[in-house]
Amino acid sequence: MKVLALFALLLVGVHGGSVCENAAVEATGFTTLDATIVSKVAYVSEFTLTCSNSAKDISLYAETSSGIASVARSLDGIKYQVSWLSDGASASSGEQDIKLFDEQGYSALKKAQRSGESTASVQPIARISMYHPGTYRGPWVQSETIAVLASLAIFYYAFKQKSLITE
């Protein structure tokens, strides 16, 4: 039993030892642009994380405009992806700031949130800025409305012409 506990502590020590120093991020982002048939806007950011100490397989968490999300990691441990949804009516256009935290930063962030302290003191290991141009919500006037108005205008014109002819 003691050997198992020692092995578990050793495993946690080895796994928790990979801390990313001087993180550099290269990111690409994708967002939903057409909100005519969907009610949620999806944000997806794919990025590579390069550390000066060559740390790999780091568990990351992202703080986005909709809250905290875990970051997915590729099998090779080089590429990462974070995604979240926002309501289409309230999705703002412009720059979307994503703060990346490792496990230590994430625990400090959660601790600050639980105690009601400001989270501004918790420094992320990296930041990603993703531009969202906004979503198209459809035309201002629906085509059905235009068809009804055009039908009424044609009916009125035809009725007026008929009354002029029959007089």
WORALIN-V203780 format. One record per helix or strand of 3 or more residues. SS is the DSSP state (H for helix, E for strand). FROM is the first residue (numbers start at 0). LEN is the number of residues. Records with the same first field share a line. If there is no record, write none. Layout:
SS = FROM-LEN  FROM-LEN
//
This chain:
H = 1-14  102-13  118-3  142-24
E = 23-8  39-11  60-4  66-4  78-9  93-8  125-7
//
